[in-house]
Amino acid sequence: MMRPVAKGLISIIRAFSNPNVAGILRLQTQWNSPSAFQNIRPLSMSLWPFSAQPRDFSLPNASWSPEMRRVYDHYIALCEVETIGGEKKTGPWRKLPSYNRTLKYAKGGTYLSKMIQSKARLFTRSIKEHGAAFEYVIFVNKQEKRCVCVFQAGRLLEGPPGHVHGGAIATMIDTVMGGLAACLSGPIMTANLNISYRSPITLGSVVLIHSALDHVEGRKTFLTCRVTSTDETKLHTEATALFVSINVGHLFGT
Ligand SMILES: CCCCC/C=C\C/C=C\C/C=C\C/C=C\CCCC(=O)SCCNC(=O)CCNC(=O)[C@H](O)C(C)(C)COP(=O)(O)OP(=O)(O)OC[C@H]1O[C@@H](n2cnc3c(N)ncnc32)[C@H](O)[C@@H]1OP(=O)(O)O
C-alpha cells in the first residue's frame, strides 16, 4: 500500500505533467534557447495523467465566424516561415494549446482534491457547446515578448443588451496577460489588474487582445494590454497588470 505522502508527491508530479502548467514552466526555463515553446506538446502528450487524449480547445470549429477564421489563419501563417531554399521553419509566433483542466491536485483537503481531479474545469473552457461562451486562441511572439489573442464572444457572455459583460472581458484579459506572464516568468499569480473600458464590444464579434511585457522587477512581472477591433482601428479596453512569481507550494498550501 502506498503511503499518503508518496502518493501526494506522485500526484503533484503528475499535475505538472499537465500541458497547461508543465509546458509553460518548461517554456520559461528555455526562454533564451531557440527551441523555447517547442516542448508544450511532446511533454504533455507523453505524461498526460488522464486516460483520454486532451482536447485542444484553441482549434477552429464550426462556430467560428469567417473573421475569426481569417485572423486565426493569418497568425497560423506567421508560426511557420519559408527559408530562401524553400524549406519550412519555425516562425516567431507560436499558438498556445488550450486544455480545460489545470492542476490535478491543489490545497483544500482530500474531498476538494478528489473534486478537483474529477470535476474541475478551467473557467474559460468549461462550456462544451462550441461558440456559446469564450472562443479564443492565443499566439505568443517570444522574440518580442508579446502575444495576441483572437477572441470571439458567445451569446452566454452578455452583459449590457447585445454586448459583452465587463467581467467576461476582464476574464479574457486576465487569461491572456496571465498566459504571457507565465510564459515569460514561470509560475505566477495575478496580484493587480487595472481595466479601463473604452467602448463596448458587440456580442458575437471578434476582437484582438494584445498584451506585452512592460518590465520585470524581481518577482514582479508588469504587463500592458489593449483590446481592439480586428483591424485595430477601434480601442475597446485597456489594462495593466502585475503578476507575482510564486513558489508552486503556494497553491498546495505548503
Ligand atoms: C503552479 C503555478 C501555476 C501558474 C500558472 C501557469 C500557467 C497557467 C497557464 C495556463 C492556464 C490557463 C489560463 C490561466 C488563466 C488565468 C491566469 C490568471 C492567473 C490568476 O487569475 S490568479 C487568481 C487571482 N489571484 C490571486 O488569487 C492572488 C492572490 N494573492 C496572493 O496569492 C498573493 O498576494 C501573491 C502571490 C500575489 C503575492 O503574495 P506573496 O506573499 O508571494 O508576495 P508579497 O505579498 O511579498 O508581494 C511580492 C511583491 O509584490 C507586491 N505586491 C503584491 N501584491 C500586490 C498588489 N496587489 N499590488 C501591488 N503590489 C503588490 C508586494 O508589494 C511585493 O513587492 P516588493 O517585493 O517590491 O516589496
The ligand as an SDF file (V2000), in Angstrom:
LIG
                    3D

 69 71  0  0  0  0  0  0  0  0999 V2000
    1.5080   26.3930  -10.3430 C   0  0  0  0  0  0  0  0  0  0  0  0
    1.5390   27.7320  -10.9260 C   0  0  0  0  0  0  0  0  0  0  0  0
    0.5390   27.9500  -11.9930 C   0  0  0  0  0  0  0  0  0  0  0  0
    0.9350   29.1570  -12.7240 C   0  0  0  0  0  0  0  0  0  0  0  0
    0.0700   29.3670  -13.8940 C   0  0  0  0  0  0  0  0  0  0  0  0
    0.8760   28.9780  -15.0160 C   0  0  0  0  0  0  0  0  0  0  0  0
    0.3610   28.6830  -16.1400 C   0  0  0  0  0  0  0  0  0  0  0  0
   -1.0700   28.7050  -16.3880 C   0  0  0  0  0  0  0  0  0  0  0  0
   -1.1930   28.6620  -17.7940 C   0  0  0  0  0  0  0  0  0  0  0  0
   -2.2890   28.4330  -18.3770 C   0  0  0  0  0  0  0  0  0  0  0  0
   -3.5390   28.2750  -17.6190 C   0  0  0  0  0  0  0  0  0  0  0  0
   -4.5380   28.9300  -18.3780 C   0  0  0  0  0  0  0  0  0  0  0  0
   -5.0630   30.0530  -18.0030 C   0  0  0  0  0  0  0  0  0  0  0  0
   -4.7330   30.6990  -16.7580 C   0  0  0  0  0  0  0  0  0  0  0  0
   -5.7250   31.7100  -16.5380 C   0  0  0  0  0  0  0  0  0  0  0  0
   -5.5130   32.7810  -15.9040 C   0  0  0  0  0  0  0  0  0  0  0  0
   -4.2340   33.0930  -15.2720 C   0  0  0  0  0  0  0  0  0  0  0  0
   -4.5040   34.2030  -14.3410 C   0  0  0  0  0  0  0  0  0  0  0  0
   -3.9890   33.8820  -13.0020 C   0  0  0  0  0  0  0  0  0  0  0  0
   -4.9680   34.2830  -11.9430 C   0  0  0  0  0  0  0  0  0  0  0  0
   -6.0120   34.7910  -12.1580 O   0  0  0  0  0  0  0  0  0  0  0  0
   -4.5130   34.0230  -10.3620 S   0  0  0  0  0  0  0  0  0  0  0  0
   -6.0270   34.2580   -9.4200 C   0  0  0  0  0  0  0  0  0  0  0  0
   -6.1860   35.6100   -8.8190 C   0  0  0  0  0  0  0  0  0  0  0  0
   -5.0760   35.9580   -7.9870 N   0  0  0  0  0  0  0  0  0  0  0  0
   -4.9600   35.5600   -6.7200 C   0  0  0  0  0  0  0  0  0  0  0  0
   -5.7850   34.8660   -6.1920 O   0  0  0  0  0  0  0  0  0  0  0  0
   -3.7140   36.0390   -5.9960 C   0  0  0  0  0  0  0  0  0  0  0  0
   -3.9900   36.2250   -4.5050 C   0  0  0  0  0  0  0  0  0  0  0  0
   -2.8160   36.8330   -3.9020 N   0  0  0  0  0  0  0  0  0  0  0  0
   -1.7610   36.1120   -3.4920 C   0  0  0  0  0  0  0  0  0  0  0  0
   -1.7830   34.8850   -3.5230 O   0  0  0  0  0  0  0  0  0  0  0  0
   -0.5690   36.8690   -3.0380 C   0  0  0  0  0  0  0  0  0  0  0  0
   -0.9150   38.1230   -2.6110 O   0  0  0  0  0  0  0  0  0  0  0  0
    0.5560   36.9840   -4.1140 C   0  0  0  0  0  0  0  0  0  0  0  0
    1.0150   35.5780   -4.5200 C   0  0  0  0  0  0  0  0  0  0  0  0
    0.0270   37.7180   -5.3500 C   0  0  0  0  0  0  0  0  0  0  0  0
    1.7200   37.7410   -3.5410 C   0  0  0  0  0  0  0  0  0  0  0  0
    1.9720   37.2150   -2.2720 O   0  0  0  0  0  0  0  0  0  0  0  0
    3.4520   36.8250   -1.7880 P   0  0  0  0  0  0  0  0  0  0  0  0
    3.3920   36.5940   -0.3250 O   0  0  0  0  0  0  0  0  0  0  0  0
    4.0030   35.7560   -2.6270 O   0  0  0  0  0  0  0  0  0  0  0  0
    4.3180   38.1030   -2.1120 O   0  0  0  0  0  0  0  0  0  0  0  0
    4.2890   39.5480   -1.4280 P   0  0  0  0  0  0  0  0  0  0  0  0
    2.9780   39.8600   -0.8040 O   0  0  0  0  0  0  0  0  0  0  0  0
    5.5100   39.6580   -0.5920 O   0  0  0  0  0  0  0  0  0  0  0  0
    4.4340   40.5110   -2.7090 O   0  0  0  0  0  0  0  0  0  0  0  0
    5.5930   40.4120   -3.5430 C   0  0  0  0  0  0  0  0  0  0  0  0
    5.7970   41.7840   -4.1670 C   0  0  0  0  0  0  0  0  0  0  0  0
    4.6050   42.1130   -4.9220 O   0  0  0  0  0  0  0  0  0  0  0  0
    3.9970   43.3120   -4.4220 C   0  0  0  0  0  0  0  0  0  0  0  0
    2.5360   43.1580   -4.4800 N   0  0  0  0  0  0  0  0  0  0  0  0
    1.8330   42.0740   -4.0830 C   0  0  0  0  0  0  0  0  0  0  0  0
    0.5330   42.2730   -4.3010 N   0  0  0  0  0  0  0  0  0  0  0  0
    0.4310   43.4920   -4.8500 C   0  0  0  0  0  0  0  0  0  0  0  0
   -0.6600   44.2470   -5.3290 C   0  0  0  0  0  0  0  0  0  0  0  0
   -1.9060   43.7910   -5.2620 N   0  0  0  0  0  0  0  0  0  0  0  0
   -0.4270   45.4810   -5.8330 N   0  0  0  0  0  0  0  0  0  0  0  0
    0.8430   45.9440   -5.9130 C   0  0  0  0  0  0  0  0  0  0  0  0
    1.9320   45.2660   -5.5000 N   0  0  0  0  0  0  0  0  0  0  0  0
    1.7130   44.0520   -4.9610 C   0  0  0  0  0  0  0  0  0  0  0  0
    4.4910   43.4260   -2.9930 C   0  0  0  0  0  0  0  0  0  0  0  0
    4.4490   44.7710   -2.5590 O   0  0  0  0  0  0  0  0  0  0  0  0
    5.8890   42.9060   -3.1340 C   0  0  0  0  0  0  0  0  0  0  0  0
    6.6960   43.9190   -3.7240 O   0  0  0  0  0  0  0  0  0  0  0  0
    8.1830   44.2020   -3.2190 P   0  0  0  0  0  0  0  0  0  0  0  0
    8.9360   42.9230   -3.3620 O   0  0  0  0  0  0  0  0  0  0  0  0
    8.7070   45.2870   -4.1180 O   0  0  0  0  0  0  0  0  0  0  0  0
    8.0400   44.6210   -1.8130 O   0  0  0  0  0  0  0  0  0  0  0  0
  1  2  1  0
  2  3  1  0
  3  4  1  0
  4  5  1  0
  5  6  1  0
  6  7  2  0
  7  8  1  0
  8  9  1  0
  9 10  2  0
 10 11  1  0
 11 12  1  0
 12 13  2  0
 13 14  1  0
 14 15  1  0
 15 16  2  0
 16 17  1  0
 17 18  1  0
 18 19  1  0
 19 20  1  0
 20 21  2  0
 20 22  1  0
 22 23  1  0
 23 24  1  0
 24 25  1  0
 25 26  1  0
 26 27  2  0
 26 28  1  0
 28 29  1  0
 29 30  1  0
 30 31  1  0
 31 32  2  0
 31 33  1  0
 33 34  1  0
 33 35  1  0
 35 36  1  0
 35 37  1  0
 35 38  1  0
 38 39  1  0
 39 40  1  0
 40 41  2  0
 40 42  1  0
 40 43  1  0
 43 44  1  0
 44 45  2  0
 44 46  1  0
 44 47  1  0
 47 48  1  0
 48 49  1  0
 49 50  1  0
 49 64  1  0
 50 51  1  0
 51 52  1  0
 51 62  1  0
 52 53  1  0
 52 61  1  0
 53 54  2  0
 54 55  1  0
 55 56  1  0
 55 61  2  0
 56 57  1  0
 56 58  2  0
 58 59  1  0
 59 60  2  0
 60 61  1  0
 62 63  1  0
 62 64  1  0
 64 65  1  0
 65 66  1  0
 66 67  2  0
 66 68  1  0
 66 69  1  0
M  END
$$$$
